[in-house]
């Protein structure tokens, strides 16, 4: 667990490098739930990065090149990239995710919101990414984040972006999100 302020400091520093390199990006993870709930601790932060003419991992490596505050940790056998913000002790690990695989394909004003000076996925895209992750991995942390976001912010979620079958499976396992899911479907006339 890390203090949310430390995670936001690392996110702001990485965001500045990516923004200066012209790389569209947005953060997500349990840090967003912690921010929304005013919790002091969070254990997960990820950064969704758009491709372009080069693979997103290459764009992140190029943006961080020569910066002593960041180190790059690659895992080619699992196709994962992590960036470590070393200015803080212990270092903050941020997993880099490919837009379209984890998170929306395009990162623009419809899919990204600013929290302070740091871009995060919108509530809709956050719930969508968490539902897809939960459907693949079944992690309890993802389930808690979905329940929190849906029970408090269901009215800000675009139903058209949420995978319906996965969400139906989710609410059958976590009934605490069922009423907000039903309210959202009713809002859209379903």
C-alpha positions as CSV (number, residue, x, y, z in Angstrom):
1,X,0.0,0.0,0.0
2,X,1.2,3.5,-0.8
3,X,0.0,6.9,0.2
4,X,-2.3,8.3,-2.5
5,X,-0.3,11.6,-2.4
6,X,2.9,9.7,-3.3
7,X,1.1,7.8,-6.1
8,X,-0.3,11.1,-7.5
9,X,3.2,12.7,-7.3
10,X,4.6,9.8,-9.4
11,X,1.7,10.0,-11.8
12,X,2.1,13.7,-12.3
13,X,5.9,13.3,-13.0
14,X,5.3,10.5,-15.5
15,X,2.4,12.5,-17.1
16,X,4.6,15.5,-17.6
17,X,7.2,13.4,-19.5
18,X,4.5,11.7,-21.6
19,X,2.7,15.0,-22.3
20,X,6.0,16.7,-23.3
21,X,6.6,13.7,-25.7
22,X,3.1,14.1,-27.2
23,X,2.0,10.7,-25.9
24,X,-1.8,10.4,-25.1
25,X,-2.2,8.7,-21.7
26,X,-4.5,8.3,-18.7
27,X,-4.1,6.7,-15.3
28,X,-6.4,4.3,-13.5
29,X,-6.3,1.6,-10.8
30,X,-7.4,1.5,-7.2
31,X,-5.8,4.9,-6.8
32,X,-8.8,6.5,-8.5
33,X,-11.2,4.8,-6.1
34,X,-9.0,6.0,-3.2
35,X,-9.2,9.6,-4.6
36,X,-13.0,9.4,-5.0
37,X,-13.4,8.1,-1.5
38,X,-10.8,10.3,0.1
39,X,-8.9,7.2,1.3
40,X,-5.3,7.8,2.2
41,X,-3.9,4.5,0.9
42,X,-4.0,2.7,-2.5
43,X,-2.2,-0.3,-3.9
44,X,-2.5,0.0,-7.6
45,X,-1.8,2.6,-10.3
46,X,-1.6,1.9,-14.0
47,X,-1.1,4.1,-17.1
48,X,-3.0,3.4,-20.3
49,X,-0.9,4.7,-23.2
50,X,-2.0,5.2,-26.8
51,X,0.1,3.9,-29.7
52,X,0.5,5.9,-32.8
53,X,3.4,5.4,-35.3
54,X,5.3,3.4,-32.6
55,X,4.2,0.8,-30.0
56,X,3.1,2.4,-26.7
57,X,5.9,0.7,-24.8
58,X,8.5,2.3,-27.1
59,X,6.8,5.7,-26.7
60,X,7.1,5.4,-22.9
61,X,10.7,4.3,-23.1
62,X,11.6,7.2,-25.3
63,X,9.8,9.7,-23.1
64,X,11.6,8.4,-20.0
65,X,15.0,8.1,-21.6
66,X,17.7,10.1,-19.8
67,X,15.5,10.9,-16.8
68,X,17.0,9.8,-13.5
69,X,13.7,9.8,-11.7
70,X,12.4,6.9,-13.8
71,X,13.6,3.4,-14.6
72,X,12.1,1.0,-17.1
73,X,11.4,-2.6,-16.2
74,X,10.5,-4.8,-19.1
75,X,9.1,-8.3,-19.1
76,X,9.2,-9.4,-22.7
77,X,8.0,-13.0,-21.9
78,X,4.7,-11.5,-20.5
79,X,4.5,-8.4,-22.8
80,X,4.5,-6.1,-19.8
81,X,6.2,-2.8,-19.1
82,X,6.6,-1.1,-15.7
83,X,8.0,2.3,-14.9
84,X,9.5,2.9,-11.5
85,X,9.5,6.4,-10.1
86,X,12.7,6.4,-8.0
87,X,12.5,9.9,-6.5
88,X,10.5,8.4,-3.7
89,X,11.5,5.7,-1.3
90,X,10.2,3.1,-1.7
91,X,9.9,3.5,-5.5
92,X,6.5,3.7,-7.0
93,X,5.7,1.1,-9.7
94,X,3.4,2.1,-12.5
95,X,2.3,-0.6,-15.0
96,X,2.0,0.6,-18.6
97,X,-1.0,-0.7,-20.4
98,X,-1.7,-0.6,-24.1
99,X,-4.8,1.5,-25.1
100,X,-7.4,-0.7,-26.8
101,X,-6.2,-3.8,-24.9
102,X,-6.7,-2.5,-21.4
103,X,-8.8,0.7,-21.5
104,X,-10.2,2.6,-24.4
105,X,-8.5,2.6,-27.8
106,X,-8.6,6.4,-28.1
107,X,-7.7,8.7,-25.1
108,X,-9.5,12.0,-25.6
109,X,-11.9,14.2,-23.8
110,X,-14.6,11.6,-24.0
111,X,-12.5,8.9,-22.2
112,X,-10.2,11.0,-20.0
113,X,-10.9,13.4,-17.1
114,X,-8.5,15.5,-15.2
115,X,-8.0,15.0,-11.5
116,X,-5.9,17.9,-10.5
117,X,-3.2,18.0,-13.2
118,X,-3.3,14.3,-13.8
119,X,-5.3,12.6,-16.5
120,X,-7.4,9.6,-15.4
121,X,-9.9,7.4,-17.2
122,X,-13.5,8.7,-16.8
123,X,-15.8,6.8,-14.4
124,X,-17.3,4.9,-17.4
125,X,-13.9,3.8,-18.8
126,X,-12.7,3.0,-15.3
127,X,-15.7,0.7,-14.7
128,X,-15.3,-0.8,-18.1
129,X,-11.6,-1.5,-17.7
130,X,-12.2,-3.0,-14.2
131,X,-15.1,-5.2,-15.3
132,X,-13.0,-6.6,-18.2
133,X,-10.1,-7.1,-15.8
134,X,-12.3,-8.8,-13.2
135,X,-13.8,-11.1,-15.9
136,X,-10.3,-12.2,-16.9
137,X,-8.6,-12.4,-13.5
138,X,-11.4,-12.4,-10.9
139,X,-9.3,-10.2,-8.5
140,X,-11.1,-9.1,-5.3
141,X,-9.5,-5.6,-5.6
142,X,-11.1,-5.1,-9.0
143,X,-14.5,-6.2,-7.6
144,X,-14.2,-3.7,-4.7
145,X,-13.4,-0.9,-7.2
146,X,-16.4,-1.8,-9.4
147,X,-18.8,-2.0,-6.4
148,X,-17.5,1.4,-5.1
149,X,-17.8,3.2,-8.5
150,X,-21.1,1.6,-9.4
151,X,-22.9,2.2,-6.0
152,X,-21.8,5.9,-5.8
153,X,-21.4,7.0,-9.4
154,X,-23.7,4.8,-11.5
155,X,-25.5,7.9,-12.9
156,X,-22.2,9.0,-14.5
157,X,-21.6,5.7,-16.3
158,X,-22.4,5.3,-20.0
159,X,-24.2,2.0,-20.3
160,X,-23.2,1.6,-23.9
161,X,-19.5,1.3,-22.9
162,X,-20.0,-1.4,-20.3
163,X,-19.8,-5.1,-21.4
164,X,-23.3,-6.3,-20.5
165,X,-22.7,-10.0,-20.1
166,X,-19.6,-9.5,-17.9
167,X,-21.5,-7.0,-15.8
168,X,-24.4,-9.3,-15.4
169,X,-22.0,-12.1,-14.3
170,X,-20.4,-9.6,-11.9
171,X,-23.7,-8.5,-10.2
172,X,-24.7,-12.2,-9.8
173,X,-21.5,-12.7,-7.8
174,X,-21.6,-9.3,-6.1
175,X,-25.3,-8.4,-5.3
176,X,-24.3,-5.1,-3.7
177,X,-23.8,-3.7,-7.2
178,X,-27.1,-5.1,-8.5
179,X,-29.4,-2.2,-7.7
180,X,-27.1,0.4,-9.3
181,X,-26.7,-1.8,-12.4
182,X,-30.5,-2.0,-12.6
183,X,-30.9,1.7,-12.0
184,X,-28.4,2.3,-14.9
185,X,-30.2,0.0,-17.2
186,X,-33.5,1.6,-16.3
187,X,-32.0,5.1,-17.0
188,X,-31.3,3.8,-20.6
189,X,-34.7,2.2,-21.0
190,X,-33.6,-1.4,-20.7
